[in-house]
Amino acid sequence: MVGLGAVIFIGFLFFACTETVRFTESAVVATFGQADEDSVRSEPGLMWRWPKPIQSVAVYDTRARMLETQSETQQTSDNRQLVVRSFLTWRVSDPLKFFQSFGSEGAAEETHYRAAEQAINAQLRSAMSELSRYRMDELFSPQRGASRLGDLEQGIKARIIADGQVDQWGIQVGLVGINRVVLPEETTRDVLGRMKAAQQALATETITKGESEALKVKDISDSEAERILSFARARAAEIKNRGDMEAAVIAQRLESDPELAIFIENLRMLRNLIAGKTTLIIPTSTPGMGVFDPDRMQELQQQGLQGTGGMPSANVPTEEDGE
């Protein structure tokens, strides 16, 4: 039993005199509540200390933490109301300053964090007045890349840092941003009205440009059409003149040879008559069928004519010619 008690006592003493620091943490060892530069332990591992109340250890997580404010009404430079919610990330950069600033809030590190967040929240809310330097149309522009929300966020961060309080607290501010913007009803109507007017102006500009392009296309097409029609009219007149000249020659020839004219007319009548797929039995006494009369063909051969109705033939063989 004595040995067991000794083991328990040694274990309790070991627990009371040691502290473990992780690689993401820094510790401040305070002696009778006081700490100096030599009190900071940043190396990870097991460290020794005197038991309480001689020495106490505050272990701070140095990783980034996030703080989000409640929604508040802010006013732009053109007197527009916005309901804005912002956030920032922060970390303990100087454990000694952080302990000296918030260590009196309680023994637990969580109470130090809460006190620090209250102080940072007040700084952030005060810096949100930077929004009053921007107009509504600068923050919410219909053009891509024209919004100045990024400039506003950078301005808020610069104002917090310039105040110098966060540095005295041993805190480093990281990202500062606006994660929610709600427009009041009146502001919403104004924004929608401006957006509608901008879209209408853009639509009018597009319509005007389209109409101008349409007129240009129409003028070009009318010019091309007129050029083509002029060429077609000239070509048609040329063909008509040539046809009239050829027709005059043919008419003169037919006037000088009536039998040829009659023969051609008979052929035309015959062509029109048997143009379809029809079998006709017509006597040679029918007008136009005389060209098939054997006596007529023999008479033409004797006269040395072709079967073309009276045209002189170069050499039309007859039965008397023989071989």
Secondary structure by P-SEA (a helix, b strand, c coil): caaaaaaaaaaaaaaacbbbbcccbbbbbbcccccccccccccccbbbbcccccbbbbbbcccbbbbbbcbbbbbcccccccccccccccccccaaaaaaacccccccaaaaaaaaaaaaaaaaaaaccccccccccccccccccccaaaaaaaaaaaaaaaaccccccccccccccccbbbbcaaaaaaaaaaaaaaaaaaaaaaaaaaaaaaaaaaaaaaaaaaaaaaaaaaaaaaaaaaaaaaaaaaaaaaaacaaaaaaaaaaaaaaaaacccccccccccccccccccaaaaaaaaaacccccccccccccccccccc
